[in-house]
Amino acid sequence: MIGVSKFEEYKLFVEDTARFTDRRQMVTNIYVAINTVLLSGVALLVDGGLENWVMLLAAEAILAGGIAVCLFWRQLIHKYKALVGLRIRELRRMEEAPEMTGCHRMYHAEDELYPRDENGEMIKGQGLNISDLERRLPWVFIVVYAIFGVGIAVAWTIGLI
């Protein structure tokens, strides 16, 4: 079996990490699209008039389904954060290998922008943590679903729709 140089291994790891980051972004795009479709469906039901219990229950079921979708989405973001974080920690370790002496240590250079503590973990509030920002997006949709659901229920109860 032919051995792979440490630099070639590093390059493969960088490419793999980029693919995971791209996949995480694609997951977010898909979930934003799903939520847009669900909210549009509810808006169409409400705009068409919720004349009977079936339509009301359909709208509320779509809203509940949207909340469930958001919770699954949030779990995926958390899992991708862990996977990408693992790869970045490994890349940082690879940069410290004797075989990489003389190579630019990009993941260490980023520490100037995004400082780390003595354990190598990013210091909260001092770095660009896309995953944590991204994890807020499902909560935005959940709040919209909840407001929409309560609004529909109240409007139905007082006879506005």
N, C-alpha and C positions, 0 to 999 in steps of 0.2 A: 504494500500500500504506500502510495506517495504521500509524504507529509506536506502540510500546508504551512507556509510561513506565517509568523505571528501577524505580519502586516496584512497578508491576504485574509486571514481569519478576522482581523479587525474590520477590513473593508466589507466582508460578508455580513458581519454583525451590524455595521452602520446601515447597510442596505436593508437588512431584516427589520431593524428598528424603524426605518423610514416607512416600510410597508405597513407595520403595525400602526404607526401614526396616521398614515393615509386611510387605513381600514377604520380606525376610530372616527375619523372625520366623515367617512362614508356612512357609518352607522348613525351619526348625528344628523346628517342630511336626510337619511331615510326616515328617521323618527320625526323630524320636523315636518316632512312631507305627509307622513301618516297622521300626525296631529292636525295639520292643516285640512286634510280631507275630512277627518272626524268633525272638527269644528264647523266646517262648511256644511256638512250634512245636517248637523243640529240647526244651524242658521236657516237652512232651507226648510226644515220641518217647522220651525217657529214662524218663518215668514209665510209659509203656506197655511198656517193656522193649525193649532192643536185642538181640533174640534171634538176629539174623543179621547178616551183613556188610552187607547192603543197608541195613538200618536205621541201622547205625553210620555207613556212608558218607553216607547222607542227612543225618544229624545234623551230621556234620563238614562237608558241603557247605554246609548252611545257615549254619553258623558262619563258614566262609570267605567266603560271600556277604555276610554281615553286616559283616565286616571291609572288604570292597570298598565296600559302601554307605557306611560311615563315612568312608572315604578320599575318595569323591566328595563327601560332605557337607562335609567339611573344606575341600575346594577351593572349593565354592560360598560358604561363609562367607568365605573369603579374598577371593573376587571381589566379593562384596557389600560387604565392608569397604572395598575400594579404590574402588568406585563411590560409596558413601555419603561416604567421605573426600574424594573429588574434589568432590562437591557441597557439602560443608561448607566446603571451602577456597574455592570460588567464591562461596558466600554471604558469607563473611568479606570477600572482595575487593569484592563488591557493596556491602557496608555501608560501605566506605571511599570509595565514589564520591562526588563532589561533589553529585550529585543527591540523595543520601541524607542530606545534612547536616540535622540536626535530628530525624532518625528515631532511634528506639532501636536500638542495635546489639546485638541479643541474642546473636549468636554470639561477639561480643567480650566481652560481659558474662559469659559462661560461663567466661572465662579466670580469673575470681576463684575459681571452684570447681575448674577443670581447667587449671592453668597450662601455658603453651606456651614453647618455647625461642625463640631469636632467628629461627629459620626458620619459625616458626608451627606447628611440630610439637608434639604433646602430649608432656610430659615423662613418661617411663616411670614407672609406679608412683604417679603423682600425679593421675591422672584416672580417669574412669569410662570404661573401654574395653570395652564390651559384647562387641564382636567377639572380642577376645582371650580373654575369659572363655568365650564361646560356643564357641570353637575347642577348648576343653578337653573339651567334652562328647563329641565323637566318640571321643576317646582313652579316656574312661571306658568307653564301649561296647566299644571294641577290646580293652581289658584284660579286660572281662567275657567277651567271646567267646573270648579266648585261654585264660583260666582254665577256662571251661566245656569248651573243646576238649581241653585237656590232662587235665582231670578225667575226661572221658568215655573218653579213650584209656587212661588208667591203670586206671580202673574196669573197662573191657572186658578189658584185658590180665590183670588179676589175678582176673577172674571175678566181680566184684561185680554186673555187669549183663549 
